[in-house]
Each structure stands twice: as C-alpha cells, then as structure tokens.
C-alpha cells in the first residue's frame, strides 16, 4: 500500500476560516506536541500548558525571537482524545485582517508546525477513530452544501445515519456468512441433524439485495442536492423568458422589453426550489437573425439548451403555438426533461394546450405547478423516500458491487450451489460495504477523498 501524501505524526496548523477580511479568524492546530508548540509563541505559556481541555485562554501571539506582540487572541485548548482530530489541539481565534492572520500563522510555523494539507484535520479524525469515512465525507458535503436541504441531508450523514444503515446491512450479511461457515467448518455428524438443510433462503438474500439497491438508488437525489440541476429557459423572442427568469430569482436581473431580441447571450444564476439547487439560464430567443452578435448568442443558447438537465420552453399565450414551437417540442431529444409553459396568461384568454403549464410572471399564477414540475423531473417520480441519502460516487459504486454480489448469492442459493462459492460472494458484499465506512481502505482511496477538502478541514 502506498503511503499517504503527508505524515500524520507532524504537528499541523491551518486557517479554518476564509482568506478575507473579517471580524475574527480561526486558526486550527493539531498534533501530540501542539499545546507545547503553541505555548512557545503565547504570551503566557504556563497558562496554556496547564489549561484543562475545552478551556479558553486570553493572551497574545508573539514573535518568539523578539517577543513582539503580533495579535490579541483567545486560544482554546483541546486535550486528546476529546478533540475533533482525537489529538491534542489548540484553536486560536484572532482578528480577521489578512496581516494579523499571516503573522499568527508565520509564528506558528516558526515554532514547528507544518502547514496542513487539504482535509488533513478530518483525515486525522478518521485515522484516530473519531469518524468513519461516511461521516468524514459528510464534513466536506456540509461545507459545500448549496441549499438548506442539502445541508440537512449532509448533517444527517455526519450524525451517523448512513454509517448505522451500512452496519445494519453488514449485520444481515454476517448472519448469512455465519450460517454458511457453520456447515463448512464442522462435519455433518456434529450438527445434530442440521446437515443437509441448505442454510440460506433465497427470499432473505433478495430482501437484503433490495435494501442495498434502494440505498444505491438514492444517489440520484443526493447528486441533485449536491451539484444542482442546470435549467434552460427557451422559446421564441419575447416569449417571456426574461420575466420568468426574474420571477424565479425574485429580482430584476434580466432586461425585460417588448423589443424582440433583447437578450443577445445567456445569463445565469442559482436559485432554490423545494430545497433543490437549480442553475437557471435565460437564453436568447430562438429565431433566424442576420445580426451577427444576436446569431452568436442564439448559437450559444442552443448549446446551453442541449446540455441542460431541464428545459422550460415558453410560448406566448397571446400569440399562440406556431409551427416553430411545435417543431421544437416535437424534435426535442428527451421529452422527460422538457416542461412546456403557456406564458403571459394574465394578458390573454386562450386556454393552454394539453401538457402546458399556464403561467403569469406578473402575478405568479402557475408558479407552484412549475415548481412541482421542476422538483419532479430533478428528483424523479420517487423523490426522496428516506432521509438517508448518498451523494458520493464512491459509495454508490461500492453499493452496486455489494448488490451484484448478493444477486450472485441469491442465484447460487436457488440452485443450492456449493457453500464455499456462496461464502465467497457474501464476503465480497461484506468487503464492499466495509470500504464505504473505511474498515477496508487504502492510502490511494484516502488521498483521493481528503484532497478535495478545503485547507483547515
């Protein structure tokens, strides 16, 4: 096994808050000698050295060479194992100006701390048994969450909900392995007549396989909440796209005008609909144009529409559905990701064609139905069936591996295959689940996971 990219024995320090001006900044340290090293640059070293765990000490960070005060701080001491990393740790709250932060960090590295690598604090929490891999990944997911719902789902994983679900699945597999190995390890005449009865039931294996597949299927919803869905507003010029864009954003971002061709290029912004992050694109009106600038904007808009996860096609109800609209809808590559909108219903009396959502961007009539449609396409018909949702491709692939092994187990049980072959498939399923929580891991896997974290986490 390859070594980790960094030595987890080193004392480390890093800024845990952003590199920008703020009222306060927090600098984290961790390592066996972290309290002693921090005390070496603290104005009252004895108080820091003798402080109990989870105790805050007021003082100054100093230049160890000149004794000059660099910043006024509050240092919070954590003693192993009662810390985030499971190691001795000092967290320093200093002023949030860039010069102050730089001076404190420079003093700490001069005292013997190494600059922490991305995700190294959470890696140490995993190595020291404070977190399993599902919780460790949830730390990153909480930091990068785009909506309150995404944050809530990640917080649920951080609380151990996914770890507990995986443990339940592993317990079911372990029970099956035990039943199989009992017959493999003992002669028939020592089992009081149990020999000859096949130890597994295909229905029980199928139920376990179904539970694993259900958890794997939650990846679709998890990915949506993690990454969001690109949504393109399409339609002829002056169909009401910019007005709808402004309605969804709840601000006047796009220029609204009765003049055709006002939008020459697409503009975009993030919104939240039912907790789902959506990246909305207001595109140029679709028409033939001799203006080279507008023509280029229409071309770019076409590329956005082709790549969008959902397309809202608007038809101006006062003008009605024409041949160009019908052609776009008829030839659209994937009708399941198309929502047709009968716009400007506040200004026209014509009824919406079948399959269209009547909408007024002026009065917000129909907005609720549109949001329901957006949520339905983004999450699928099933939506979120459970609060335990995965959003990691690594976790999904391992769950699929476990499900495949259980499928082979079920097929083997149906034909009463040799038990050593059954045991091998069950152990493969168990190993796959063990990789999810980190019971089985390699340096390559850990480096890949934690390198995506921000520094200070």
N, C-alpha and C positions, 0 to 999 in steps of 0.2 A: 504493500500500500504506500502510495506517495505521501510525503509529509505535507502538513498544512503550510500555507504560504507564509505563516508567521509563527513565532514562538509564543505559546500561550503561557509561558512562565515569566515573560517580561512584564515589568510594571508599565502600564499604558495610561495615556491621557488624551483627551479629545474634547473639542467643543460640542456640546449636545444640542445647543440652540443654533439658530442660523447666523451666518456671517453677514450681519447687517446691524445698523444702529437700532438699539432697543433700550428699554429701561434697565433690564437685567440680562445677564447671560449666565449659563450654567456650564461649567467645565467638569467632566467626569474623570475620575482616575480609578484604577483597579490593579490589584496585584498584591502578593504577600507582603511586600515592603512599602505599599503605597502610603500608609499612615506615617511611617518614619520619613519617607522622602518628602511628603507634603509638609511635615513639621519642619524640615530643614529650610523651607522658604516661607515659613509662617512667623509672624511677629511674636507670638507667644507659644513656642514649640512644646513646652511642657503641658500646657492645657490641651493641646491637640493630641499629644501622645497618651495622656491619661484619660481622655474623654471616653465615656461609655458609648456603646453602639447606638445609633439613631440619635445622636446628640449634636446640636449645632453650636459652633464656637465662633464668636465675633473676633475679627482682627484684621491684619493686613498681610498681603503677599509682598515679600521683599525681594530685592536683588541680593542673592547670597554672597556676592562679592563685596558690594559697597554698603549693604544694609539699607539702601534707599527703599522707601515705600513705593510700591508700584500700583496698588489699588486696595481700596477698602472692601473687605469680603466677609461672607459668612460661610464657614466650612462645616459641612455635615459629615460626621464620621459614621461609617458602617463597618461592623466587625463580622468576619466570616463566622458561620455561613449565612448570617442574616443580612444579605445584601442582594442586589439584582444579579450580580455575577456569581455569588457564592464565595467571593474572595473579600479580603479587606479592601475598603474603598473610601475615598473622600470625594464628595461633590462640592465644588466651590461655586458659590453664587457671587458674581462680581458685577460691576457696571457694564452696560451693554455697548459701550463705544468700542469701535474697532481697535484703537490704540490700547485700551485697557485690556481687552481680550488677548491681543497679541502679546502684550507684556507679561500677563499671567502665564500664558502657555509657554512662552520662552523661558520663564523662570522655572517652570515645572520640568521642561525637557533638559534644562541645565542641571537640575537636581538628580536626573537619572531616569526620568520617564521617557518611553518611546511613544511617538505619535501612533495612536490606534489606527488600525486598518478598518475599512468599512465593515460594519456588522460584528466587530471583534468583541464588543461587550456582550452581545446576545450569544455569540458563539461560546464564550466562556460560561455563560449561564447554562447553555446546553451541555457542555463538557462536564460541568460541575453538578449536573443533575437537577438544576433549578427549573428547567424547561425541557419538554420533549420537542421533537422537530416540528410538530404541528403548531405548538404554541410559539416556537421561535419564528416560524414563518408568519404567524399571525401578527407578531410585533411589527414587521415590515408592512403588512397589509393595513394595519391601523394607521400607520404614518402616511401611507399613500392613498387612503380611502378618499373618494371623491364626493360621497354623499353620507348623510346621517345613517341611512340603511346599510350602506357598505361598511361603515364604521361599526355598526351594531353587530353585523354578521361576523366581522373580524374579531370583535371583542368577545363574542360567544366562543370562537375557536381559542382565543387566548385564555379563556376561563377553563378550558379543558374539555369542552363538549365534544370536539372531534376526537380527541385522544380517548375519551371514555367510549365513544361509539366504536372506534377501532378495537379497543380492548374487549368489548362485547363480542365482536366478530371473531377475534382471536380465541376467545374462550370457547366459542362454538366449535372452531376447528380443532383446538386442543382436545376437547372431549372426544371428537371423532378419531383423532390420532391415538389417543389412549385406548379406545375400544379396539382399534386395529392392532396396535402393538401388543396388546394383551394376548391375542391369539398368535401373534408372530413369535413371542418370547417364551411361551410355555407349551409343553406337549399337550396333546388333546386329553390324555388321561388324567391331567392335573386340574382340569377346568370344570369338573363335576357336571359333565353333560352339556356344557356350553359350546363345546366344539361342534362344528357342523352347522351352526346357526350363523348366517352372514351377519357381521357386526354392525353394518350401516344400512340405513333406509334411504332410498333414492329421493324420497319426498323431503326428508330432513336436509339433505345436501342441496336440493333445489331451492328450498326456502333460504338457506344461508347464501347461496349464489345470488338470489333475487335481492337480498338485503345489501350485498356488496355492489351489485349493479345499480341499485337505487341511489346509493351514495355517490357512485361514479357519475351518474346522470345529473347530479346536482351541479356538476362543473359548468354546465351551460349557464345556469343562473348566476353562479359565483363569478364567472368570467365577465358577464354583463355588468354586474355591480362593481367589479374591479376596474375594467377597461372602458366601460361605457359603450354606446352604440352610435355610429355616425348616421345622421338623419338628413337627407337632402330634400329641400323644398323645390319642386319642379313645376313647370307649366308654361303656358304661353306668356308673352309680355302682358303686364298689367292684370294678371290673374289674381293678385292679392298675396303674393308670396312674401313680400317685404312687410306687409301689415301683419301677417301671421307670425313672421319671424319676431317682430316687435312684441306681439301679444305673448308669445311663448317666453320671451326674455323679460317681459314686464318693464321694458324700457324702449326708448326710441333710438335704436341702433342703426336701422336701415332707412334710407331715404324713401319716402312714400310719395308718389306723384302719379297723376293721370297721364303723364307723358310716357309713351312706350319706350322701352329700352333704357330706363333709368339705371338699372343695375347692370354694370358692364363687366363685373367679375364677381365671383362668390365671396361672401363674408361669412364668418363662423363664430360660434360662441357655445359655451357649455350651459346646459340647463339641467334641472332635476325634475323628473316626472315619476311620481309614486316611488320615490327613493332611487330611481334608476338614473344614472348619469347619461345624458344624451348630448352629443356634439352636433349642433344644428348648423346646417349650411343653407344660406339664402343664395340661390343661384340666379344667373342671368336668364331672362325669358327666352324660351326656345322659339326661334324664328330664323328665316333667311335674312341675312344682313349684309349690305355692301360696305358698311363701316368696318374697317379692319380691326379697330380696337374692340368693338362690340362682338365681332365674329370670333376673335380670340377668346373673349370672355365666355361666349357660348360654348366654344370648344372645351375650355377648362371646366365649365359647369357640367358638360356631358361626361367628363372623366369622373367628377365627383359623384354624379348620379349613378354611374356604373359601379362604383366601389362602395356606395353607401349600404349600410345594413338595412335601412328602411327608407323608402321614398314616399313623400307626400306629393301627389300630383293634384294641383289645383285647377279647377275650371271655374271661370267667372260665370255665375248663375245668370247674370243679366245678358250675357252673350250666348250662353248655351254650349252644348257639346258639339264641336265641329269635327270634320274629318281628320284634322291633325291630332286632336285629342284622342279620338277613337283609335287612330293608328298607334300612338304611343302606348296606350293602355293595352291594346291587342298584342303588340310586339314586345311588351316588357318581358325581360328574361325570366323573372321569378315573381309570379303574381302573389306569392305568400308574403313578400316583403313590400308590397305596394298598397298604399292607402289612398283612395280617391276622395277628394274634398270638393264639395259644391259650395264655393266661396261667395261672400258678399250677399248672403241671404236676407240681410236687413234691407237691401235696396232692390230686391227682385221677388216676384211672386211665383216663379216657375218652380215646380216640385223637383226635388233631387232625383236623378235616375237611380235605379236599383244598384246597391253596392256603394253609393256615395254617402259621405257624412256631410250633412248641411252645417255650414259654419259661418259665423259672422265674427270677423276680427274686431269689429267696432263694439259689439255688445257682448262678445264672448259666448254667444249661443253656440252650442255644439262642442265647446271646448272639453267638457267632461267626457263625451263619447270619443273624441280624438285621443285624449289621454289614455282611456281604456284600450283603444286600439293599439296605441304605441306600446303600452305595457304588455299587451297580449302577444304581439309579434316579438318583442325583445326577449321575453321570458318563455315563450311557448305556451301551449294550452295548459300544461300542468302548473306553470308558475313556480312558486316556492312551496313545496309540500312539507318542508321541515326547516327548523332553524339551523340545523347542522348542514352547512353548505361548504363545499370545497371550491377554491378558485386557483389551485395550483396544478399546472400541467403534470408536474412530477407525481403528485398524489393521484391524479386521475389515471395516469399510465400504470401505476402500481396497483390501483384498484382493479383496472381492467385485467392485469396479469393474474391477480388473485381470482377474479371471476372466471377467467379462462381455465385456470387450474381446477376450480370447483366444478366447472362444466365437464371436464375430463373425468373428474372423480365420480360425478353422477353417472356418466356413461359407463364407467368401469363397474360401478355398483349394480347397474341394471343387468349386466351380463355376468355378475359375480366373478369379476376378474381376480387374478392373484392379489393377495393383500399387500405384498411388498410394492406393487405398482400403484395401488391405491394410496399407500402411505407416502410414496414419493410425491404424488400430486398434491396431497394435503399439506405436506411440508413446504412445497413451492408456494402454495397460497399463504401459508403462515409467514414465510420469509418475506413475501411481497408486502404484507401488512406490517411486518416488523420494520421494513425500510421506511414506511410512511412516518412512523413515530421516532425513528432513529435508533432503534435497538440494533439494527444492522445498518451500518453506514461506512462510507469510505472518505478519505481526505478529499478526493475529487468532488464527491457529492457536497460535502460541507463547504468547500471553497466556492463551488458554484452557487449555492444558496446564499451564503453570507456576503459574497462580493457584491450583491445587488443592494445591500443595505446602505443607508447613509452613514457617514462617519459619526461616531458618538452614540450609535445604537447597538 
